[in-house]
Amino acid sequence: MQPERTFFVVTNQQLYLAVGIPLLFNTAWVAILIGLLNAKMDAKFTAVNARFDAIDKRFDDMRDLWRAELRRVEEVLDARLKHLESR
């Protein structure tokens, strides 16, 4: 003899709560995690941008140094050429 089965009648409101509350809870957690990860990534990108800015500054400094050296060599060559022309 099998035990008698009983079925619970669930109202629409109970069904909506049983499905909706876990759904809203999970959505809130996902939104919070996305926000935290976004904040972490922004911090990482800021650090990377700072590094690239430092590299750009180094390239600018090297370009200025090369221009100064080139100008000095040009002046030396001009002086030698004038000296040779005056002979």
RAQUIWO-V293827 format. One record per backbone hydrogen bond with DSSP energy under -0.5 kcal/mol. NH is the residue of the N-H (numbers start at 1). CO is the residue of the C=O. E is the energy in kcal/mol with one decimal. If there is no record, write none. Layout:
# RAQUIWO-V293827
nh | co | e
NH | CO | E
NH | CO | E
This chain:
# RAQUIWO-V293827
nh | co | e
10 | 8 | -0.6
11 | 9 | -0.5
15 | 11 | -2.1
16 | 12 | -2.8
17 | 13 | -2.2
18 | 14 | -2.6
19 | 15 | -2.0
20 | 16 | -3.2
21 | 17 | -1.9
23 | 19 | -1.2
24 | 20 | -2.8
25 | 21 | -2.6
26 | 22 | -2.6
27 | 23 | -2.2
28 | 24 | -2.4
29 | 25 | -2.1
30 | 26 | -2.4
31 | 27 | -2.3
32 | 28 | -2.4
33 | 29 | -2.6
34 | 30 | -2.5
35 | 31 | -2.2
36 | 32 | -2.3
37 | 33 | -2.6
38 | 34 | -2.4
39 | 35 | -2.0
40 | 36 | -2.2
41 | 37 | -2.6
42 | 38 | -2.3
43 | 39 | -1.8
44 | 40 | -2.1
45 | 41 | -2.9
46 | 42 | -2.1
47 | 43 | -1.9
48 | 44 | -2.4
49 | 45 | -2.6
50 | 46 | -2.1
51 | 47 | -1.9
52 | 48 | -2.4
53 | 49 | -2.3
54 | 50 | -2.0
55 | 51 | -2.2
56 | 52 | -2.7
57 | 53 | -2.1
58 | 54 | -2.0
59 | 55 | -2.3
60 | 56 | -2.4
61 | 57 | -2.6
62 | 58 | -2.5
63 | 59 | -2.5
64 | 60 | -2.3
65 | 61 | -2.4
66 | 62 | -2.7
67 | 63 | -2.3
68 | 64 | -2.3
69 | 65 | -2.6
70 | 66 | -2.9
71 | 67 | -2.4
72 | 68 | -2.2
73 | 69 | -2.7
74 | 70 | -2.5
75 | 71 | -2.3
76 | 72 | -2.3
77 | 73 | -2.6
78 | 74 | -2.5
79 | 75 | -2.4
80 | 76 | -2.3
81 | 77 | -2.6
82 | 78 | -2.7
83 | 79 | -2.1
84 | 80 | -2.6
85 | 81 | -2.6
86 | 82 | -1.9
87 | 83 | -0.6
87 | 84 | -0.6
